[in-house]
Amino acid sequence: MDGAGPVVVVAGSGALPGQLLAALDAAGRPCRVIALGGFADAPIRRRADRTMSLLDVSGVLAQLAEWRPSAVTLAGGVARPSPAALASGVAAWRNRRELAEIFARGDDHLLRGVVALLEQEGHVVLGAHEIAPDLLAPAGLLGSVRPGPEHRRAIETGFSCLAALSPFDVGQACVAMEGRVLAIEGPEGTDRMLRRVGMLGRGALGLGTLGLGGIGRAIPFLRRAEPVGGVLVKAAKAGQDRRVDLAASGPRTVRNAARAGLAGIALGAGATLTIDREAMIAEANRAGLFLVGVDPARPGEIPS
Amino acid sequence: MDGAGPVVVVAGSGALPGQLLAALDAAGRPCRVIALGGFADAPIRRRADRTMSLLDVSGVLAQLAEWRPSAVTLAGGVARPSPAALASGVAAWRNRRELAEIFARGDDHLLRGVVALLEQEGHVVLGAHEIAPDLLAPAGLLGSVRPGPEHRRAIETGFSCLAALSPFDVGQACVAMEGRVLAIEGPEGTDRMLRRVGMLGRGALGLGTLGLGGIGRAIPFLRRAEPVGGVLVKAAKAGQDRRVDLAASGPRTVRNAARAGLAGIALGAGATLTIDREAMIAEANRAGLFLVGVDPARPGEIPS
């Protein structure tokens, strides 16, 4: 952000683009907004300088070349376009074999490819956390509910598990209960993982199979009425490019954790984004969930 | 199995109890069968010496004391009884605090508790793999479809991931595609994990959210028509008691892997059970899936 040009926010859905714009406005930084058609929310679309298609890669690059931004940031959600549409949209810049390789290696790689493309064109790409560091979860208690000493082990287990998984391009979140891990987030995302955990607790999986001597995997035993509850733990993958895939949470995360019967949420401090933190804290207080930021390197140091 | 008494098979549902009895018959070992009411399949119930309730722990122990078995084995699936029913059934032998601790630590621990209870009573508890070692997946190609060189990386990634997870009482199976892990099995079991992977491939999750600068997690891009497919990898957790929770696969596993669009299945050789292996191989051949046993310590050595 040292250049003279504006910061360009390429905006998908959700609250993050608006929060970034507010941070840029507060800092007195000039900015331009490209709203991605079909994704950006109404307030962003009204504020946007341009509304463009996600697939109009050449158009976006031409617009950026004209604006000569000091930095570009990608923020918000977008639906995955069909592979064919995406391929034709990007084909001008990437040969197909390269594209196929990027696709095969997962979305982190796909997004890293988009970042690399922008950088090839001479742009500086910043992550949301670089523009608005206040969005990063701080260490310490965020809401009014405190985790009990019985949740320490779950929090430590969760962070250790995510650290162990970091080489595998999977798992920015998990649910732990005492010393065991109940679920690990895959590409389906945090909300669906939480739904899965909620079904385990309610017995709604319906199978209830206990393995005896080798058959079946067992259904865990979540006692919701007990103080020893499950904890959602979110962290950044080690070595990931935080500009493209920083774990994020918001009020919906809290609601879904409450529905799944969890006791609280532990966020990697300085390593995960909180979107609309005030609403998030209000939801957590209302639902009786603790919400803490924890240094992933010292998961045992939890305010309680 | 060195004593003079019979081997007692405590039989839940599925094909495993029958396969164990066939192995014992073939070896000329006398045996007795306790069918667990409501779980054991009809052929086992007909053969059984007793049909007893899973919750009648005192009755089962009294029967065992009378038979003076040389060994006891637990085989087959059972539904998880309600916590209250289970607690009252076992309460005579375990104090409640101990029970609560076992429950909180997961089903492996619960089953280990049952094994410990039997051992306290002086019984020798054997795993299915000790009675019928032929059920363990052997190393090498099992079906007629060979994994391609493009599947090696997925197989290695899968085994590495499961090894990394072994401290966390989760994950005896995962699905890997090239260098990334698409799903990790939790207590919901292999079949439900495969269904989740199938939904990713079909886009049936409906969300298709790509994370940009921190929002959302991304939906992977499974191209089913391509030769580079996903692989189901199953292994034993390091340090687990194989008498209580050895990963098992059968024909249904193959059908579900095929439905999920996977290219094949890699089983930890000597470390996972194959139930009805002939039917499993026939299913794999019919579906065009490879089925290989792989030494978990050398996942790179794959027949191809």
Interface residues (C-beta under 8 A of the other chain):
Chain A: V10 G12 S13 G14 L16 T73 L74 A75 G76 G77 V78 A79 R80 P83 F103 A104 R105 G106 D107 D108 L110 L111 G127 A128 H129 T157 S160 C161 A164 L165 P167 F168 D169 V170 G171 Q172 M177 E178 G179 R180 V181 L182 A183 I184 E185 G186 P187 E188 G189 T190 R192 R196 M199 L200 G203 L205 L207 G208 T209 L210 G211 L212 G213 G214 I215 G216 R217 A218 I219 P220 F221 R223 V228 R242 R243 V244 D245 L246 A247 A248 L273 I275
Chain B: V10 G12 S13 G14 L16 T73 L74 A75 G76 G77 V78 A79 R80 P83 F103 A104 R105 G106 D107 D108 L110 L111 G127 A128 H129 T157 S160 C161 A164 L165 P167 F168 D169 V170 G171 Q172 M177 E178 G179 R180 V181 L182 A183 I184 E185 G186 P187 E188 G189 T190 R192 R196 M199 L200 G203 L205 L207 G208 T209 L210 G211 L212 G213 G214 I215 G216 R217 A218 I219 P220 F221 R223 V228 R242 R243 V244 D245 L246 A247 A248 L273 I275
